[in-house]
């Protein structure tokens, strides 16, 4: 145990050899591993395409591909029963050339360092694309929160926070909720950090309760952003939302509110899925009633107002709009050719593999990438951070109008960039973001 603790609490700054290997993989070398699609290989592939388009040097590519700082920690937990368990947590700060690092904290059984690296990289591009003055970060603990009491989750969160304390802060790295975490998790982090500092520090996290300095509209911000982009993308394709049909894959933090907002905008949401199954109603689901069913049972399965379908079938429903809003890699070479939607708006991070991207583009499907589509959360997180630093809070309508303005401005910018250069929206968005981060690198120079 002592050896494990010593090994896992050491900061794991990437070595030159590892960085070079990462760069070779991003450029397509390492044939033995290249065929294995993972979030990290997808993220590096997207970066490599953007770097090639922009004509950057190998040295700059290597800096953009490699996290600036990583920390892996052991997180011991005293269970309610009195026994002890050990979990492994990570925090990756991919880049902070444009400002402090920013990114969510994920609690899920399959969390691993490569997944966190990929998510941190995507967060860098997302912040740059929306012109938010942050770099990208991400954190996670390999734990299933459903198997633990609230008291156990509080102890895990506080211990993890204490372990990563040296590298986080309102001017260093600002965590936020992600899969398996929520505003209560952020409240525990804020309190742990504040107790250690000796005074209250509301800017250490975003996505916290409003009573502790959270922002109006933060909880639903990602979903609202997805909806703004989805409606704009449908209209771009000549489809009026009132005549559009949609399927939402994932009915959690992002998908549930996205389905509700789309329905309120007049879109017929015909299908919804979660990790347990899917439901379908060709005339449209009653999203409010479905939400009540999920709150009562924990799943969309068994909803009386729809027929049950296989979860995988939802991806290929005959609808105008598909919103993958769960986890990475759900659209891949095995199912992309069967997708019937004409517009895909990525509510999740990395739901489409590069192989699927190629197939969808060949089939004329408009794919709006995650770093644009689901950026509403980081935009309102930025608003929350600004409000906390000023100790002055905005009204809900102010937050929502500013969110809509930022999302639609970014949409027009990416769309124009893509159309003038004949690029996909993903390539255009990534290139724009990478260009902004690279410009910051060049302007700041290399120290020493």
C-alpha angles and dihedrals in degrees: 000000000000091000091049093050092048092049098045099045093056118103107250104211106182113255124231090251092052091047091051091050090050090051093049090051091048089052092051102264123130098064093188091066102025094088093057106094114213131154089258095051089047092051092048092047091054091048092049091053092051093046090051091050092049094044097232124168124257090249094057090043090054092051091049092047097050126074114241093219137006132185127189117188140182112238111198116197130200105213123218087251091060096250121121129234132183126221131182121233134187139197119189124188105195100181141349103174091117098040143306118336117264132189149123133274116233128200110194135130094242098050111136136166096258092053090050091049091053094047091048091052092050088049090056091055092044093054092046094047093053090042093240110156096240140099122223129272138158138187138191148168122215095235136118105231091197089069095057138071122241090254091053092049090051091053092047091049095048093047092047090049092051090051095052094037095110093063104038132075141122090277096036113037128346118201124209137182122286136157110339095009133085145172091297089057089053091050090056091049091048092050094046092050092044094049089051091048094047095235138058114280109187093172095065092088139016128211091051125142116289089237088064097047101285120151128255109251096019096116093058098029097106091049093048090050091050089051095049090051094043093053091047092048093049091051090047087058091049095254118132111219091230088063097039130105125207145188122205118204106205125028100206136095094332106019100052096056092037089057090048095048092046090051091049088052090057100261115140104234101203102170138031131174141186134183091285101050145299141265131209137194117171092206092051136279122260094240095190092053090044090053090053090050091051092049090052099043107020095239145059088236114111096023106159095214096065145036121257118248134174114275092234090053092064091070091061101043117135097252136128096235132037120190113191100198106162125065142334127292102017092132109059142147090280096062108015094092090057095055110117099183115107094206127042119188113189111225092167128061113261100350093151123063120215090250091054090046091059093049094047092049091050088052092052097249115153108226117193106202125235096243088065105027100050098035093107091093096057092043093057090039086059089049089051092050091050091049092048092050091050096038087226122116130208130223119256093249090053091052094047096047092049090047092052092048093051094046097048093043090054090046092054092046094051093042092051092047091050096047096047092050100035093242134142115255090250094053091045093049094047093046092050091049095044090048091055093048092046090050089054090050092051095045093049093046129209118298126244 
